[in-house]
Amino acid sequence: MKSSPKPPKTYETFVRRYPQLAEAWEKMAEAGREGPLDAKTARLIKLAIAIGAMREGAVHSGVRKALSTGISVEEMEQVVALAASTLGMPSTVAVFTWVHDEIDKR
């Protein structure tokens, strides 16, 4: 697997300002990794959750992390396509642009 992408500067500033929140956040993330799902499946599910919640920043982050672990563009695009029947076309097109914001940077 490739290395994790560097977090945005705003995130780094926030965790320096609130180190206990950062520690709690990492513990939640660690606890969520426990279980039978492999890392790739878990990463795609987290991306799907961000998409479903329409959280642009989380979608951007999820795509960066997915790319850094070798998940393909086609796999991420399928997650977007799977969301279409729930989100509707306008929201799905918006999410598609968020996904490609990160893909197109590469």
Summary of the structure (lengths in Angstrom):
residues: 106
radius of gyration: 14.3
end to end distance: 17.2
largest distance: 40.2
contacts: 261
relative contact order: 0.13
helix: 75%
strand: 0%
